[in-house]
């Protein structure tokens, strides 16, 4: 029984008693339960992280779709604005052309009126000059006696022309 006197034996006995107390107190079960609980918590956290990641991906996809739709809408607005600008430019050009044509027509009408008025004024001046010249000629060539004879002849012709 020499081995009872060695320190190693007593350390072994103390270790076995300690392990026995731990087993009696169900420490390994508690450790396993704590590890299982921690494992479950980690699994839950991983599951929650996975769900959050999926939600984030869905949200990202949704925002990307919205951004794509917004870009399409912006492109459509730009295209509509360009078309409207082109239409307005064409309308403006057509209106300007019509305005120029109307003003040209008005100017041509005014020129025609001025020509007509000038022609009438020239005719009136020519008629006045002709009357004045005829008056002078008659005044120089006809004396009072001839004048009375011309008036008498005109009056007698009047009665024959009126009947």
VOLUMLUM-457767 format. One line per 8 residues: for each residue x, y, z of N, C-alpha, C. Coordinates in steps of 0.1 Angstrom, whole numbers, plus 2048, in hexadecimal, padded with zeros to 3 digits. Layout:
BEGIN
X Y Z X Y Z X Y Z  ... .
END
This chain:
BEGIN
808 7F5 800 800 800 800 809 80C 800  811 80B 7FA 81B 816 7F8 816 821 7EF  80E 81E 7E7 809 828 7DE 800 832 7E5  7FA 82E 7F1 7F2 837 7F9 7FA 843 7FF  807 841 800 810 84B 806 814 855 7FB  812 853 7EF 817 85C 7E5 80D 867 7E3  813 873 7DF 80B 87E 7DD 802 87D 7D0  807 876 7C7 800 874 7BA 7F3 86D 7BD .
7F3 863 7C5 7E7 85B 7C8 7DD 865 7CE  7E1 86D 7D7 7D7 876 7DD 7D2 880 7D4  7DA 885 7CB 7D6 88E 7C1 7CC 887 7B8  7CE 87A 7B5 7C5 873 7AC 7B7 871 7B3  7B8 86E 7C0 7AC 86C 7C8 7A4 879 7C9  7AB 884 7CB 7A4 891 7CC 79E 895 7BF  7A5 892 7B4 7A0 894 7A7 793 88C 7A4  793 880 7A8 787 877 7A6 77C 87C 7AF .
77E 880 7BB 774 885 7C4 76E 892 7BD  777 89B 7B9 773 8A7 7B2 76A 8A4 7A6  76E 89B 79E 766 897 792 759 891 796  759 889 7A1 74D 883 7A6 743 88E 7AB  749 898 7B2 740 8A3 7B7 73A 8AB 7AB  743 8AD 7A1 73E 8B4 795 732 8AC 78F  734 89F 78E 72A 897 788 71D 896 790  71F 895 79E 714 895 7A7 70D 8A2 7A6 .
713 8AD 7A5 70D 8BA 7A4 708 8BD 796  709 8B4 78D 705 8B5 77F 70B 8C1 778  717 8C4 77B 71E 8CF 774 720 8CC 765  724 8C0 761 725 8BE 753 718 8C0 74B  70C 8BD 752 6FF 8C0 74B 6FD 8CE 74A  701 8D6 755 6FF 8E4 755 708 8EA 74A  714 8E5 749 71D 8EA 73F 718 8E7 731  712 8DB 72F 70C 8D7 723 700 8E0 720 .
6F8 8E2 72A 6EC 8EB 729 6F0 8F9 725  6FA 8FE 72C 6FF 90C 729 705 90C 71A  70C 902 717 712 901 709 706 900 6FF  6FC 8F8 702 6F1 8F6 6F9 6E9 904 6F8  6E7 90A 704 6E0 917 704 6E8 921 6FB  6F5 922 6FD 6FD 92B 6F5 6FD 927 6E7  6FD 91A 6E4 6FC 916 6D6 6EF 91A 6CF  6E4 918 6D7 6D7 91C 6D2 6D7 92C 6D0 .
6DC 933 6D9 6DD 942 6D8 6E5 946 6CB  6F0 93F 6C9 6F8 942 6BD 6F0 93E 6B1  6E9 933 6B1 6E1 92E 6A5 6D6 938 6A3  6D0 93D 6AD 6C5 947 6AC 6CB 954 6A6  6D6 958 6AB 6DD 964 6A6 6E0 963 697  6E5 957 694 6E9 954 686 6DC 955 67D  6D1 94F 682 6C5 94F 67B 6BF 95D 679  6C0 965 684 6BC 972 683 6C4 97A 67A .
6D1 978 67A 6DB 97F 671 6D7 97B 662  6D4 96E 660 6D0 96A 653 6C3 971 64E  6B9 971 657 6AD 978 654 6AF 987 651  6B7 98D 659 6BA 99B 657 6C2 99D 64A  6CB 994 647 6D2 995 63A 6C8 993 62E  6BF 98A 62F 6B5 988 625 6AC 995 623  6A8 99A 62F 6A0 9A6 62E 6A8 9B2 628  6B5 9B3 62C 6BD 9BD 626 6BF 9BB 617 .
6C0 9AF 613 6C1 9AC 604 6B4 9B0 5FD  6A9 9AC 604 69C 9B0 5FD 69A 9BF 5FD  69E 9C5 608 69D 9D4 608 6A6 9DA 5FE  6B2 9D5 5FC 6BB 9DA 5F2 6B6 9D8 5E4  6B0 9CC 5E2 6AA 9C9 5D5 69F 9D3 5D2  697 9D5 5DD 68B 9DE 5DB 690 9EC 5D8  69A 9F1 5DF 69F 9FE 5DC 6A6 9FF 5CE  6AC 9F4 5CA 6B2 9F4 5BD 6A7 9F5 5B2 .
69C 9ED 5B4 691 9EE 5AB 68B 9FC 5AB  689 A02 5B7 684 A10 5B7 68D A19 5B0  69A A17 5B2 6A4 A20 5AB 6A3 A1E 59C  6A2 A12 598 6A1 A0F 589 694 A16 584  689 A14 58B 67C A1A 587 67E A2A 587  684 A2F 591 686 A3E 592 68F A42 586  699 A3B 582 6A1 A3E 577 699 A3E 56A  691 A33 569 689 A32 55D 67F A3E 55C .
679 A41 567 670 A4C 568 677 A59 564  683 A5B 56A 68A A67 567 68E A68 558  691 A5C 552 694 A5C 544 688 A5F 53C  67C A5A 540 670 A5D 539 66D A6C 53A  66F A72 546 66C A80 548 675 A88 53F  682 A84 53E 68C A8B 535 687 A8A 527  683 A7E 523 67F A7C 515 672 A84 512  669 A85 51B 65D A8D 519 661 A9C 519 .
66A AA0 521 66E AAE 521 675 AB1 513  67D AA8 50E 683 AAA 501 679 AAB 4F6  66F AA2 4F7 665 AA2 4ED 65C AAF 4EE  659 AB3 4FA 652 ABF 4FC 65A ACB 4F7  667 ACB 4FA 66F AD6 4F5 670 AD6 4E6  671 ACB 4E0 671 ACA 4D1 664 ACF 4CB  659 ACB 4D1 64C ACE 4CD 64A ADE 4CE  64E AE3 4D9 64D AF1 4DC 656 AF9 4D2 .
662 AF4 4CF 66B AFA 4C5 664 AFA 4B7  65E AEF 4B4 658 AEE 4A7 64C AF7 4A6  644 AF8 4B1 638 B01 4B1 63D B0F 4B0  648 B12 4B8 64D B20 4B8 652 B24 4AA  659 B1A 4A4 65E B1D 496 652 B1F 48C  648 B16 48E 63C B18 485 635 B25 487  634 B29 494 62E B36 497 636 B41 492  643 B40 494 64C B4B 48F 64B B4C 47F .
64B B40 479 649 B41 46A 63C B47 466  631 B43 46D 624 B49 46A 624 B58 46D  62B B5C 478 62C B6B 47B 633 B72 470  63E B6C 46C 646 B73 461 63E B74 455  637 B69 451 62F B6A 445 624 B74 446  61D B75 452 613 B7F 454 619 B8D 453  624 B8F 459 62B B9D 459 62F BA0 44A  634 B96 443 638 B98 436 62B B9C 42D .
620 B95 430 614 B97 429 60F BA6 42C  60F BA9 439 60B BB7 43D 614 BC1 436  621 BBE 436 62B BC8 42F 628 BC9 420  625 BBE 41A 622 BBE 40C 615 BC5 409  60B BC3 412 5FE BCB 411 600 BDA 412  609 BDD 41C 60C BEC 41E 613 BF1 412  61C BE9 40C 623 BEE 400 619 BF0 3F5  610 BE6 3F3 606 BE7 3E8 5FD BF4 3EB .
5F9 BF6 3F7 5F1 C02 3FA 5F9 C0E 3F7  605 C0F 3FB 60D C1A 3F9 60F C1D 3EA  611 C12 3E2 612 C13 3D4 605 C19 3CE  5FA C13 3D2 5ED C18 3CD 5EA C26 3D1  5ED C2A 3DD 5EC C38 3E2 5F5 C41 3DA  601 C3D 3D8 60B C45 3D0 606 C47 3C2  601 C3C 3BC 5FB C3C 3AE 5EF C46 3AE  5E7 C45 3B8 5DB C4E 3B8 5E0 C5D 3BA .
5EA C5F 3C2 5EF C6C 3C4 5F5 C71 3B7  5FD C69 3B0 603 C6D 3A4 5F8 C70 39A  5ED C68 399 5E2 C6A 390 5DB C77 393  5D9 C7A 3A0 5D3 C86 3A5 5DB C92 3A1  5E8 C91 3A3 5F1 C9C 3A0 5F1 C9E 391  5F2 C93 389 5F2 C94 37B 5E5 C9A 376  5DA C96 37C 5CD C9C 378 5CC CAB 37B  5D1 CAE 387 5D2 CBD 38B 5DA CC5 381 .
5E6 CBF 37E 5EF CC6 375 5E8 CC7 367  5E1 CBC 363 5DA CBC 356 5CF CC7 356  5C7 CC7 361 5BD CD1 361 5C2 CDF 361  5CD CE1 369 5D4 CEE 36A 5D9 CF2 35C  5DF CE8 355 5E5 CEB 348 5DA CEE 33E  5CF CE6 33F 5C3 CE9 336 5BD CF6 339  5BC CFA 345 5B7 D07 349 5BF D12 343  5CC D11 345 5D5 D1B 33F 5D4 D1C 330 .
5D4 D10 32A 5D2 D10 31B 5C5 D17 317  5BB D13 31D 5AE D18 31A 5AE D27 31D  5B4 D2B 328 5B4 D39 32B 5BC D41 321  5C6 D3C 31C 5CE D43 312 5C8 D43 304  5C1 D39 300 5BC D37 2F3 5AD D3D 2F1  5A6 D3C 2FC 598 D40 2FB 596 D4E 301  58F D56 2FA 58C D63 300 57D D63 305  578 D6E 30A 56B D6E 310 560 D6B 306 .
561 D70 2F9 557 D6D 2EF 557 D5F 2EB  562 D59 2EA 562 D4B 2E6 55D D42 2F2  560 D47 2FE 55C D40 30A 54D D40 30B  546 D4B 308 538 D4B 308 532 D42 2FE  538 D41 2F2 533 D38 2E7 535 D2A 2EB  540 D26 2F2 542 D18 2F6 538 D14 301  535 D1E 30A 52B D1B 314 51D D19 30E  519 D21 304 50C D20 2FE 50B D13 2F6 .
516 D0F 2F0 516 D03 2E8 515 CF7 2F1  51B CF7 2FD 51B CEC 307 50D CEB 30C  506 CF7 30F 4F9 CF6 315 4EF CF0 30A  4F0 CF4 2FE 4E7 CEF 2F4 4EA CE0 2F2  4F6 CDB 2F3 4F9 CCD 2F2 4F3 CC5 2FE  4F3 CCC 309 4ED CC6 315 4DF CC2 313  4D7 CCB 30E 4C9 CC8 30C 4C7 CBC 302  4CF CBB 2F8 4CE CB0 2EF 4D3 CA3 2F5 .
4DD CA4 2FE 4E2 C97 304 4DA C92 30F  4D2 C9B 316 4C9 C98 321 4BD C91 31C  4B8 C93 30F 4AC C8D 30A 4AF C81 304 .
END
